[in-house]
């Protein structure tokens, strides 16, 4: 059901519609029958699964892009910038991004 959660989020399928489609597919392949209520997928099961998948993806994304430090030292840089088709000096704030090597 992992791929199903991602596809459902990608195309904006609601929880209720996703549960109905998933249950219909399982019934078509005779994995479940309409009388067996235990294995039918309801919208709350779909919602929980989607929330868990989003949390996993967020955790992976934040772990892979960890920002160690962003510092402002108060220094002002004079940078040449093109304004109105002319090159003019512009004062910009100095920003330092520090990341641990490796």
C-alpha positions in Angstrom: 0.0 0.0 0.0 3.1 2.2 0.1 2.9 3.2 -3.6 -0.9 3.7 -3.3 -0.4 6.4 -0.7 2.1 8.3 -2.8 -0.1 8.1 -5.9 -3.2 9.2 -4.0 -1.4 12.3 -2.7 0.1 13.1 -6.0 -3.3 13.2 -7.8 -5.3 14.7 -5.0 -7.6 11.8 -4.4 -9.7 12.2 -1.3 -9.5 9.7 1.6 -13.1 8.4 1.0 -12.6 8.0 -2.8 -9.2 6.3 -2.3 -10.7 3.9 0.2 -13.5 3.0 -2.2 -11.1 2.5 -5.1 -8.8 0.3 -3.0 -11.6 -1.8 -1.6 -13.0 -2.3 -5.1 -9.7 -3.4 -6.5 -9.2 -5.9 -3.7 -12.7 -7.2 -4.3 -12.1 -7.5 -8.0 -9.0 -9.6 -7.4 -11.0 -11.7 -4.9 -8.7 -10.8 -2.0 -11.7 -9.7 0.0 -15.5 -10.1 -0.4 -18.3 -7.7 0.5 -19.4 -9.9 3.5 -16.0 -9.8 5.1 -15.9 -6.4 6.8 -12.6 -7.0 8.6 -10.3 -6.4 5.6 -12.3 -3.7 3.8 -10.3 -0.4 3.7 -12.1 2.5 5.2 -11.2 6.2 4.8 -9.7 6.5 8.3 -7.2 3.7 7.5 -6.3 5.5 4.3 -5.9 8.8 6.2 -3.6 7.2 8.9 -1.5 5.6 6.2 -1.1 8.8 4.2 -0.2 10.8 7.4 2.4 8.2 8.3 3.9 8.2 4.8 4.1 12.0 4.9 5.9 11.9 8.2 8.4 9.4 6.9 9.1 11.5 3.8 9.5 14.6 5.9 11.9 12.9 8.2 14.0 11.6 5.3 14.1 15.0 3.7 15.1 16.8 6.9 17.8 14.2 7.7 19.4 14.5 4.2 19.4 18.3 4.2 20.5 19.2 7.6 21.5 22.8 8.1 24.3 23.2 10.7 24.4 27.0 11.1 23.4 30.2 9.4 25.2 33.3 10.8 24.9 37.0 10.3 28.1 38.8 11.4 26.9 42.4 10.8 29.3 43.0 7.9 28.0 44.9 4.9 29.3 44.0 1.4 29.3 46.5 -1.5 28.3 44.5 -4.6 27.9 45.7 -8.1 24.4 45.2 -9.4 22.6 46.1 -12.6 19.7 48.5 -11.9 17.9 50.4 -14.7 20.5 49.0 -17.3 23.4 50.6 -15.3 25.9 49.0 -13.0 25.6 50.5 -9.5 27.1 49.6 -6.2 24.6 48.1 -3.7 25.2 47.4 0.0 24.2 43.9 0.9 24.3 42.0 4.3 27.1 39.4 4.7 25.6 36.0 5.4 27.7 33.0 6.4 26.5 29.4 6.0 28.4 26.8 8.0 28.1 23.1 7.5 30.2 20.3 9.0 32.6 18.7 6.5 31.8 15.2 5.3 
